[in-house]
Amino acid sequence: MSLQAVKQLADGIKQNVSEVIIGKEEVVELLFIGLLTSGHVLLEDVPGTGKTVLAKSFAKSLSLAFKRVQFTPDLLPSDLSGIHYYNQKHGEFQFRPGPLFTNLLLADEINRATPRTQSSLLECMEERQVSIDGETMQLNLPFMVIATQNPIEHHGTFALPEAQLDRFLFKVKMGYPTTEEGLRLLKRFKEHDPLETLEPIAGADELAAARQAYRSVRISDEVLDYLLAIVERTRTREDVAIGVSPRGSQALLRAAQVHAVLRGRDYVTPDDIKAMARPTLAHRLSLRGIARTQGQAEKVLEDIIRQLEVPAETGLASR
């Protein structure tokens, strides 16, 4: 698949999802980047902003297996992975797979599950496998977790630990629609639910080809140095307790490569790095003192980017 075809695939998915969700093309693009780079996405915002509907619309645009799990405090790890049960008819134990054995998993309100259940996702999100009763089982490919959480409600919730947050490629805020978007939304849903008639436009084969194609996107040493400068600055600031991990820097590189493709280029520029830095890195920062409680990670990251010298783009396309 050519890079132009990858861009056309992304545009088609954004157009398809826009039949249901209005004004969230940037968020849909981040979901596409996450799927292409084998990443996971955490959607965070107040209730009613369309997080679940967006995830469902994205899944229905793809001919992939999709399952939704409502996370609650009584949800057990085995409810996700599956169990071995005794089949009396056959006189033997058989495995009943859980919802993890799918392509796209919607983990709705993930912060309502206990830390024990949350931690059961660590292995499958990173290694695409799950261990059950001492046996390791491979998950379906592609495998992507789209999780949602409500940031303002704390009663009956369990905050995701740093190790869990680091497994997510992006943390994205939905935001409210504009007045014009809200009016269009009301008119669209007045007579019927467009989600019910949404048709898939791509499948596993197209995604596999696109996943191979984006890796050919070039990045110069100057832009790599710029990427690393951002990451390393997060590790040396006094107001940052824990900076971005090597996993985070690799995630930023992959996201920037796909972002370049979606902008019609076969090479990465500093603008690609800056565009992907906030959704990729902000949730990986652990701040000190009052900044931790005020949610200043994005501002810290923007301050770092503003202070760093941006390499000149002259000659990047020829390298």
ABEGO torsion letter per residue (X at the ends): XBAAAAAAAAAAAAAAAAAABBGAAAAAAAAAAAAAAGBBBBBBBBBGAGAAAAAAAAAAABBBBBBBBBBBAABBAAAAAEBBBBBAAAGBBBBBBBAABBABBBBBGAAABBAAAAAAAAAAAAAGBBBBGGBBBBBBOBBBBBBBBBAABABGBBBBBAAAAAABABBBBAEBBBAAAAAAAAAAAAABBAAAABBBABBAAAAAAAAAAAAABBBBAAAAAAAAAAAAAAAABAABABBBBAAAAAAAAAAAAAAAAAAGBABBBAAAAAAAAAAAAAAABBBBEAAAAAGAAAAAAAAAAAABBBBBABGAAAX
